[in-house]
Amino acid sequence: MRMKILAVLSISLLALVSCNQAAKEPQTEKTLETPKNVVVENILSRRSIRVYKPEQVAQAQLDTIIQCGINAPSALNKQSWEVRVIQNPELLAQINAKFVENAKGKSLPGSASKAQQEGFSVFHGAPTLIIVAKDKNNGASEVDCGLFAQNILLSAESMNIGTCVIGSVASVFNKPDAKDLLKAINLPDTHEVIFGISVGYKNESPEAKNRDANKVQYIK
Ligand SMILES: Cc1cc2nc3c(=O)[nH]c(=O)nc-3n(C[C@H](O)[C@H](O)[C@H](O)COP(=O)(O)O)c2cc1C
């Protein structure tokens, strides 16, 4: 009986040792394959969305997106941005109308070139427009705002919510006649609108645009 127990024990020990050895085997090309990385996939699948469904984004999702935005890094943790989440249809229409009025007679690049067409929306008809303003007295504020924005874009993408940075809306708020609009969004004099972000449920799946890897050089 004692012999039997000893034999079983030594067989189990052997199995354990060989198991450990297997784990230490050098990795083959197959075992080195990168595991599915949801963060990388999310970054690579995000696209600017310019066609939205009319329904409003769920408040809980928007709360999470904003939470991600304000958790972006900022110089000296000053969180130098001012952010307004606009969902009021009259105010959205006013912002668009002002853009269209300012665009009259101008040849603007990109989608703004269609500003005089029926049904044009500078923020692509998204039901939510996030306005991002930088601190005029903080040299790092534009970087802070950019990082804030990227967190918004990527967290939204992770929930399959569409976004598009809208640089064109800055002009609407930065004209001398924009006092009423600035008052409507409660923006202090210390801050200046630098872009908007359209947010809404996607109604298109655009292809990725070209990226130029040559802009990046390794110096070793
Ligand atoms: C600072 C900035 C301003 C932009 N302004 C606009 C804009 O006014 N209207 C628009 O439709 N897209 C705008 N975009 C979106 C870019 O056109 C878009 O990010 C770029 O073409 C790459 O496409 P992707 O986002 O789908 O990868 C802007 C992007 C950035 C970063």
The ligand as a Gaussian input file, in Angstrom:
#p B3LYP/6-31G(d) Opt

LIG

0 1
 C       -8.889000      70.432000     -35.017000
 C       -9.836000      69.689000     -35.921000
 C      -10.831000      70.389000     -36.578000
 C      -11.745000      69.699000     -37.388000
 N      -12.773000      70.396000     -37.957000
 C      -13.718000      69.734000     -38.675000
 C      -14.863000      70.434000     -39.155000
 O      -15.029000      71.639000     -38.968000
 N      -15.796000      69.715000     -39.835000
 C      -15.670000      68.377000     -40.044000
 O      -16.557000      67.785000     -40.645000
 N      -14.580000      67.675000     -39.606000
 C      -13.616000      68.320000     -38.906000
 N      -12.540000      67.626000     -38.370000
 C      -12.429000      66.168000     -38.587000
 C      -11.288000      65.815000     -39.558000
 O      -11.669000      66.160000     -40.867000
 C      -10.977000      64.311000     -39.439000
 O      -10.565000      64.012000     -38.132000
 C       -9.889000      63.862000     -40.423000
 O      -10.308000      64.025000     -41.755000
 C       -9.492000      62.389000     -40.224000
 O      -10.601000      61.548000     -40.350000
 P      -11.052000      60.547000     -39.179000
 O      -11.348000      61.388000     -37.964000
 O      -12.271000      59.856000     -39.695000
 O       -9.937000      59.604000     -38.916000
 C      -11.630000      68.291000     -37.567000
 C      -10.619000      67.601000     -36.886000
 C       -9.741000      68.276000     -36.063000
 C       -8.702000      67.492000     -35.304000

